[in-house]
Every structure is written in structure tokens, then in C-alpha cells.
Amino acid sequence: MDIQSAARSLEKELQGTAWFTMVGVGKHQGRDAIFLYVKSPRAVPGKLSAEGWYGFPVVVKQMGHPRPIPSSSLT
């Protein structure tokens, strides 16, 4: 499984969880990694950050709920 598929799988698995915000992909310490953005890092199962997801490391980042930028701010 490639990292994009793994990230989509994790997002699907966590969808609807109160502490979950979003999933992204990128590099962490020179390796491909899945970034898990959450409202509360303490709510993330330790197994997920310790073992990773489908062979990819999972990096947990705290983040609130994303909000779209009003279109009037883009001009």
C-alpha cells in the first residue's frame, strides 16, 4: 500500500471520532509519514503513534477544527 492509500484508510477509520481533525502526508525525519491532526493528542490511541499505520510512521499534531477562509478575504 502506498502512503496516499494508507492516509485515506486512516482518515476513513477515524472519521466521526470527536478528537479527529484531518490526515495529511509529508516527510518526518527524512521518511514518508502520515500526519494526524487532532483536537486532543491525549485521545489518540498510543498504539497508533507507536506502531504506525500500514508501515508508515504516524506523527500526531494538535490542531483545532479547520475553518474555510471567507471568499471576500481572498481578493
C-alpha positions in Angstrom: 0.0 0.0 0.0 1.3 3.4 -0.9 1.3 6.3 1.6 -1.7 8.1 -0.1 -3.8 5.0 0.2 -2.7 4.4 3.8 -3.6 8.0 4.7 -7.0 7.7 3.1 -7.6 4.4 5.0 -6.7 6.1 8.3 -8.9 9.1 7.6 -11.8 6.7 6.9 -11.1 4.7 10.0 -11.1 7.9 12.2 -14.0 9.8 10.5 -16.6 10.8 13.1 -14.2 10.5 16.1 -14.6 13.5 18.3 -10.9 14.2 18.6 -10.0 13.8 15.0 -9.5 16.8 12.6 -7.7 15.6 9.5 -4.9 13.5 7.9 -2.0 14.6 5.8 1.2 13.2 4.3 4.7 14.5 4.3 8.3 13.9 5.4 9.3 13.4 9.0 13.0 12.8 9.9 13.7 12.1 6.2 10.9 9.4 5.9 7.5 9.5 4.3 5.0 9.9 7.2 1.3 10.3 7.9 0.4 13.4 9.8 -2.6 13.0 12.1 -4.1 16.3 13.1 -6.2 16.1 16.3 -8.0 18.3 18.8 -6.5 16.4 21.7 -3.3 14.4 21.4 -4.1 12.5 24.6 -7.2 11.0 23.0 -5.1 9.3 20.2 -4.5 5.6 20.9 -0.9 5.1 21.9 -0.7 2.1 19.7 -1.3 4.2 16.6 1.6 6.6 17.2 3.9 3.8 18.4 3.2 1.2 15.6 2.2 3.5 12.8 -0.3 2.7 10.1 0.4 0.2 7.3 4.1 0.5 7.8 4.2 4.3 7.8 5.0 6.4 10.9 2.2 8.5 12.3 3.1 11.9 13.6 0.4 13.4 15.8 -0.1 17.2 15.7 -2.6 19.2 17.8 -4.9 21.4 15.7 -8.3 22.9 16.2 -11.2 22.5 13.8 -10.2 24.0 10.4 -12.4 26.8 9.0 -12.7 27.9 5.4 -11.4 31.4 4.6 -14.3 33.7 3.6 -14.1 34.3 -0.2 -14.2 38.1 0.5 -10.7 37.7 2.2 -9.2 36.3 -0.9 -9.4 39.4 -3.0 
